[in-house]
Amino acid sequence: MKIKGYETGVVSLPREAGPLTGGSGDGKSSSSEFVTIKIYSTDGTVGIGYSGFTSSIMLKPLKVTIDALLEKIIGEDSERIDSVTHKLYFLAGSGAPAGLLTRAISAIDVALWDLKGKSLNQPIYKLLGGSHTKVKTYASGYLWRNFDLDRLQKKASELIEEGYDAMKFRLGGELSPAKEIERMKIMRETVGPDVTLMVDVNQGWDVNTSIAVGRKLEEYDLYWLEDPVYHQDYAGLSRIAEALDLPIANGEYHYGIEPFKTLIDYKSVDIVLIDLLRAGGISQWMKIAHLAEVNNLKVASHLATEVLLHCVAASPNGLWVEHMPWTFGMFEQEPKIENGYMIVPDAPGIGVNFDESALKKYRHSG
């Protein structure tokens, strides 16, 4: 099956202001912007994907990069996905995977997997191995570090009422360790002992703070501590992981495969978090998951919920899928949740379709 053509666009989806919104990326804009992709095959099948999770200033060069790369794969065999993406990396200079190039190729990779799934009438998770039909999920994107304690409590309570039994909140914005621990204490008291809690620091602490605060956090039955320090401080992360019983989760900031080998070699990670667009798409995400598997480590997803549900479900060591709603406005369907698990759709490809009326409504000039 050959690639016949493509179509790209830009959408600006409304959302509550927070990290990774549009505008200047300062968290004050109430939108998230994405480049959408459709790849057309010679038999009429259409595969879809997207890229984004960046500030508005990067949208134009991202779309230009995607368009230029898509132009180079017309006539290629769409089912030879690794061959296609390797060609694109070669054409772009064969450097280390990073930045706009990887974000662009990742989105193309997803669209090709969607195309393949639709052509074979199979969901992607089954093509990748099909280890699970459902995956544990946690609420993310709701409990920000700029929330005061009252707002934090209110939103956590609302999430419980909506049926979530696991959620992630943010630390790293307080002026003292005592204030950080107070937020932890309030969250645990609010949700009770049976709700799973994760904390994300987004690289906001140093090593000593991470160890000191982390020891206090262990008193509150925390599931993981995410990205406590700069993601390339492998030795520092190793010190933290060694000092704490609390599992350290990280990996989402890394591009490509090799940094994950370094993380694992340094014993800097307990739970491996893999980002779709930084990893290199579905193909590279799965390679990282297998690398973690042979080192007896679990993996969890970062962003791109509707796509990475398939990857986590396909991985024997798949642990959690992050429920991040920022992309849902592009699609006709939303992920289905039952009793704390996200159900993997059995529809072909990624199992969701672009909502054409939404793409038109939220079309953005870029």
C-alpha positions as CSV (number, residue, x, y, z in Angstrom):
1,M,0.0,0.0,0.0
2,K,1.5,3.3,-1.1
3,I,1.3,6.8,0.3
4,K,-0.7,8.9,-2.1
5,G,-0.9,12.3,-0.4
6,Y,-1.4,14.2,2.9
7,E,-3.2,17.0,4.5
8,T,-2.2,19.1,7.6
9,G,-3.9,21.8,9.6
10,V,-3.6,23.7,12.9
11,V,-6.2,23.7,15.7
12,S,-6.4,25.7,18.9
13,L,-8.4,23.8,21.4
14,P,-9.9,25.5,24.5
15,R,-8.8,24.4,28.0
16,E,-8.2,25.6,31.4
17,A,-5.0,27.7,31.6
18,G,-2.0,25.8,32.8
19,P,1.4,24.4,31.6
20,L,1.9,23.7,27.9
21,T,-0.9,26.0,26.8
22,G,-0.6,28.1,23.7
23,G,0.5,31.7,23.6
24,S,4.0,32.3,24.9
25,G,3.9,29.1,26.9
26,D,3.7,31.0,30.2
27,G,0.6,29.1,31.3
28,K,-1.7,32.1,31.0
29,S,-3.3,31.2,27.7
30,S,-6.5,29.1,27.8
31,S,-5.8,27.0,24.7
32,S,-3.6,24.2,23.4
33,E,-2.6,24.1,19.8
34,F,-1.8,21.2,17.6
35,V,-0.8,20.4,14.0
36,T,-3.1,17.7,12.6
37,I,-2.1,15.2,10.0
38,K,-4.0,13.0,7.5
39,I,-2.0,10.6,5.4
40,Y,-3.9,9.2,2.3
41,S,-3.1,5.7,0.9
42,T,-3.6,4.6,-2.7
43,D,-6.5,2.4,-1.6
44,G,-8.4,5.3,0.0
45,T,-7.5,4.6,3.6
46,V,-6.7,7.6,5.8
47,G,-4.3,7.6,8.8
48,I,-4.4,10.4,11.4
49,G,-1.9,11.8,13.8
50,Y,-0.9,15.1,15.5
51,S,1.9,17.0,17.0
52,G,2.0,19.9,19.5
53,F,2.3,20.4,23.3
54,T,4.4,23.4,22.6
55,S,4.0,27.2,22.6
56,S,2.4,29.1,19.7
57,I,5.7,30.5,18.5
58,M,6.8,27.0,17.6
59,L,3.6,26.1,15.6
60,K,4.6,27.6,12.3
61,P,8.1,25.9,12.1
62,L,6.5,22.7,13.4
63,K,3.9,22.6,10.6
64,V,6.5,23.6,8.0
65,T,8.7,20.7,9.1
66,I,5.9,18.2,9.0
67,D,4.8,19.4,5.5
68,A,8.3,19.1,4.2
69,L,8.8,15.6,5.6
70,L,5.4,14.4,4.4
71,E,6.2,15.6,0.9
72,K,9.3,13.2,0.9
73,I,7.3,10.1,1.7
74,I,4.7,10.2,-1.1
75,G,5.0,6.9,-3.0
76,E,6.6,5.0,-0.1
77,D,5.2,1.8,1.3
78,S,3.1,2.9,4.2
79,E,3.3,-0.4,6.0
80,R,7.2,-0.2,6.3
81,I,7.0,2.3,9.0
82,D,10.5,2.1,10.3
83,S,11.9,2.3,6.8
84,V,9.9,5.5,6.2
85,T,10.9,7.2,9.5
86,H,14.6,6.2,9.1
87,K,14.5,7.8,5.7
88,L,13.2,11.0,7.2
89,Y,15.9,11.1,9.9
90,F,18.5,10.5,7.2
91,L,17.2,13.3,5.0
92,A,17.2,15.7,8.0
93,G,20.9,15.0,8.7
94,S,21.0,11.9,10.8
95,G,21.8,13.8,14.0
96,A,20.7,12.8,17.5
97,P,16.8,12.8,17.8
98,A,15.6,16.1,19.3
99,G,13.4,19.1,18.9
100,L,11.0,19.8,16.1
101,L,12.3,17.1,13.8
102,T,11.5,14.3,16.3
103,R,8.1,15.9,17.2
104,A,7.3,16.0,13.4
105,I,8.5,12.4,12.7
106,S,6.6,11.1,15.8
107,A,3.3,12.5,14.5
108,I,4.0,10.9,11.0
109,D,4.8,7.6,12.7
110,V,1.4,7.7,14.5
111,A,-0.5,8.4,11.4
112,L,1.2,5.5,9.6
113,W,0.3,3.1,12.5
114,D,-3.3,4.4,12.3
115,L,-3.2,3.8,8.6
116,K,-1.8,0.3,9.0
117,G,-4.4,-0.6,11.7
118,K,-7.2,0.6,9.5
119,S,-5.9,-1.3,6.5
120,L,-5.7,-4.5,8.5
121,N,-8.9,-3.8,10.4
122,Q,-7.1,-4.2,13.7
123,P,-6.6,-1.8,16.7
124,I,-3.0,-0.8,17.1
125,Y,-2.5,-2.4,20.5
126,K,-3.2,-5.8,19.0
127,L,-0.7,-5.2,16.2
128,L,1.9,-4.3,18.9
129,G,1.2,-7.5,21.0
130,G,-2.0,-6.9,22.8
131,S,-0.9,-7.7,26.3
132,H,-3.9,-6.0,28.0
133,T,-7.4,-4.9,27.1
134,K,-7.6,-2.3,29.8
135,V,-5.0,-0.2,31.7
136,K,-5.1,1.6,35.0
137,T,-5.5,5.3,34.6
138,Y,-5.0,8.4,36.8
139,A,-6.3,12.0,36.5
140,S,-3.7,14.5,35.4
141,G,-3.9,18.0,34.2
142,Y,-6.2,19.2,37.0
143,L,-4.2,19.9,40.2
144,W,-1.6,22.6,39.6
145,R,1.1,24.0,41.8
146,N,-0.4,27.5,41.5
147,F,-3.6,26.4,43.2
148,D,-4.1,27.6,46.8
149,L,-5.0,24.9,49.3
150,D,-8.7,25.6,49.1
151,R,-8.8,25.2,45.3
152,L,-6.6,22.1,45.5
153,Q,-9.0,20.5,48.0
154,K,-12.0,21.4,46.0
155,K,-10.7,20.1,42.7
156,A,-9.4,16.8,44.3
157,S,-12.9,16.3,45.8
158,E,-14.5,16.8,42.4
159,L,-12.2,14.3,40.8
160,I,-13.2,11.7,43.4
161,E,-16.9,12.5,42.7
162,E,-16.2,11.9,39.0
163,G,-15.0,8.4,39.9
164,Y,-11.2,8.7,39.8
165,D,-9.3,6.6,42.3
166,A,-5.9,7.8,41.3
167,M,-4.6,11.3,40.6
168,K,-1.4,13.4,40.2
169,F,-0.7,16.8,41.7
170,R,2.2,19.2,41.5
171,L,4.8,20.2,44.0
172,G,7.8,22.4,43.5
173,G,6.2,25.9,43.7
174,E,6.4,26.6,47.5
175,L,9.0,28.7,49.2
176,S,9.9,26.1,51.8
177,P,10.0,22.3,52.3
178,A,7.4,22.7,55.1
179,K,4.9,24.3,52.7
180,E,5.5,21.5,50.2
181,I,4.7,18.9,52.9
182,E,1.6,20.9,53.9
183,R,0.2,20.5,50.4
184,M,0.9,16.8,50.6
185,K,-0.8,16.5,53.9
186,I,-3.9,18.4,52.7
187,M,-4.1,16.2,49.6
188,R,-4.0,13.0,51.5
189,E,-6.5,14.2,54.1
190,T,-8.8,15.3,51.3
191,V,-8.8,12.1,49.2
192,G,-8.5,9.6,52.1
193,P,-6.3,6.5,52.3
194,D,-7.6,4.5,49.4
195,V,-6.9,7.0,46.6
196,T,-3.6,6.6,44.8
197,L,-1.6,9.8,44.7
198,M,1.4,10.7,42.5
199,V,3.5,13.9,42.8
200,D,5.1,15.7,39.8
201,V,7.9,18.3,40.6
202,N,8.7,19.1,36.9
203,Q,12.4,19.3,37.7
204,G,11.8,22.0,40.3
205,W,14.1,20.8,43.2
206,D,17.8,20.1,43.7
207,V,19.1,16.7,44.9
208,N,19.3,17.5,48.6
209,T,15.8,19.0,48.7
210,S,14.4,16.0,46.8
211,I,15.9,13.6,49.4
212,A,14.8,15.7,52.4
213,V,11.3,16.3,51.2
214,G,11.0,12.9,49.7
215,R,11.6,11.2,53.1
216,K,8.7,13.2,54.5
217,L,6.5,12.4,51.5
218,E,7.0,8.7,52.2
219,E,4.8,9.1,55.3
220,Y,1.8,9.8,53.1
221,D,1.7,6.6,51.0
222,L,2.8,8.4,47.8
223,Y,2.9,6.2,44.7
224,W,5.7,7.9,42.9
225,L,7.8,11.1,42.9
226,E,8.1,12.4,39.3
227,D,11.0,14.4,37.9
228,P,12.3,15.9,41.1
229,V,15.5,17.3,39.4
230,Y,16.8,18.2,36.0
231,H,16.2,15.2,33.7
232,Q,19.9,14.9,32.6
233,D,21.3,14.8,36.1
234,Y,21.6,11.0,36.0
235,A,23.9,10.9,39.0
236,G,21.7,13.1,41.0
237,L,18.6,11.0,40.2
238,S,20.6,7.9,41.1
239,R,21.4,9.4,44.5
240,I,17.7,10.3,45.1
241,A,16.5,6.8,44.0
242,E,19.1,5.2,46.3
243,A,18.1,7.3,49.3
244,L,14.3,6.9,49.1
245,D,12.0,4.0,49.3
246,L,9.5,6.1,47.3
247,P,9.7,5.1,43.6
248,I,11.2,7.7,41.3
249,A,9.4,8.2,38.0
250,N,11.0,10.0,35.1
251,G,11.9,9.9,31.4
252,E,9.3,12.1,29.8
253,Y,11.7,14.9,28.9
254,H,14.1,12.7,26.9
255,Y,14.3,12.5,23.2
256,G,14.9,9.1,21.4
257,I,16.0,5.8,22.9
258,E,19.6,6.2,24.2
259,P,18.9,8.5,27.2
260,F,16.7,5.7,28.6
261,K,19.6,3.3,28.5
262,T,21.6,5.8,30.4
263,L,18.8,6.3,33.0
264,I,18.6,2.6,33.5
265,D,22.4,2.1,33.6
266,Y,22.7,4.8,36.3
267,K,19.8,3.3,38.3
268,S,18.2,6.7,38.1
269,V,14.6,5.5,37.5
270,D,12.1,3.1,39.1
271,I,9.1,3.8,36.8
272,V,9.9,4.8,33.2
273,L,7.7,7.6,31.8
274,I,7.8,7.8,28.0
275,D,6.5,10.8,25.9
276,L,5.1,10.0,22.5
277,L,6.4,13.0,20.6
278,R,9.8,13.1,22.2
279,A,10.4,9.3,21.9
280,G,9.9,9.2,18.2
281,G,6.3,8.0,17.9
282,I,4.7,4.7,18.6
283,S,7.6,2.7,17.0
284,Q,10.3,4.2,19.3
285,W,8.0,4.3,22.3
286,M,7.6,0.5,22.1
287,K,11.4,0.0,21.8
288,I,11.9,2.0,25.0
289,A,9.2,0.0,26.7
290,H,11.0,-3.2,25.8
291,L,14.3,-1.8,27.0
292,A,12.6,-1.2,30.3
293,E,11.0,-4.7,30.3
294,V,14.3,-6.5,30.0
295,N,15.5,-4.4,33.0
296,N,12.5,-5.4,35.0
297,L,11.0,-1.9,35.0
298,K,7.4,-0.8,34.5
299,V,6.4,1.9,32.1
300,A,3.7,4.6,32.0
301,S,2.6,7.1,29.4
302,H,3.0,10.9,29.2
303,L,0.4,13.0,27.4
304,A,-1.3,11.8,24.1
305,T,-3.8,9.7,26.0
306,E,-5.7,8.3,23.1
307,V,-2.6,7.1,21.3
308,L,-0.5,5.9,24.2
309,L,-3.4,3.9,25.6
310,H,-2.5,1.4,22.9
311,C,1.2,1.4,23.7
312,V,0.8,0.8,27.4
313,A,-1.8,-1.9,26.7
314,A,0.6,-3.6,24.3
315,S,3.4,-3.7,26.8
316,P,3.7,-6.6,29.3
317,N,5.3,-4.1,31.7
318,G,2.7,-1.4,31.0
319,L,1.5,0.2,34.3
320,W,-0.5,3.4,33.9
321,V,-1.9,5.6,31.2
322,E,-2.1,9.3,32.0
323,H,-5.6,10.7,31.6
324,M,-4.8,14.1,30.0
325,P,-7.8,15.6,28.3
326,W,-6.1,18.4,26.3
327,T,-6.4,16.6,22.9
328,F,-9.9,15.2,23.3
329,G,-11.6,18.1,21.6
330,M,-10.1,17.0,18.3
331,F,-11.9,13.7,18.3
332,E,-15.4,12.2,18.0
333,Q,-14.7,9.8,20.8
334,E,-13.1,10.0,24.3
335,P,-11.4,7.2,26.1
336,K,-13.8,5.1,28.2
337,I,-13.1,4.6,31.9
338,E,-14.5,1.8,34.1
339,N,-13.6,1.3,37.7
340,G,-10.3,3.1,37.5
341,Y,-9.3,1.4,34.2
342,M,-9.2,2.9,30.7
343,I,-10.7,0.5,28.2
344,V,-8.7,0.0,24.9
345,P,-11.0,0.5,21.9
346,D,-11.3,-2.4,19.4
347,A,-11.9,-0.1,16.5
348,P,-9.2,-0.2,13.8
349,G,-6.1,2.0,14.2
350,I,-6.0,4.3,17.2
351,G,-9.7,3.8,17.6
352,V,-10.7,7.5,17.4
353,N,-11.6,9.7,14.5
354,F,-11.0,13.4,14.0
355,D,-14.2,15.4,14.6
356,E,-14.3,17.4,11.3
357,S,-16.7,20.0,12.7
358,A,-14.3,20.6,15.7
359,L,-11.3,20.9,13.3
360,K,-13.2,23.5,11.4
361,K,-14.5,25.3,14.5
362,Y,-11.1,25.5,16.2
363,R,-9.0,26.0,13.0
364,H,-6.1,28.3,13.7
365,S,-4.0,30.3,11.3
366,G,-0.8,29.1,12.9
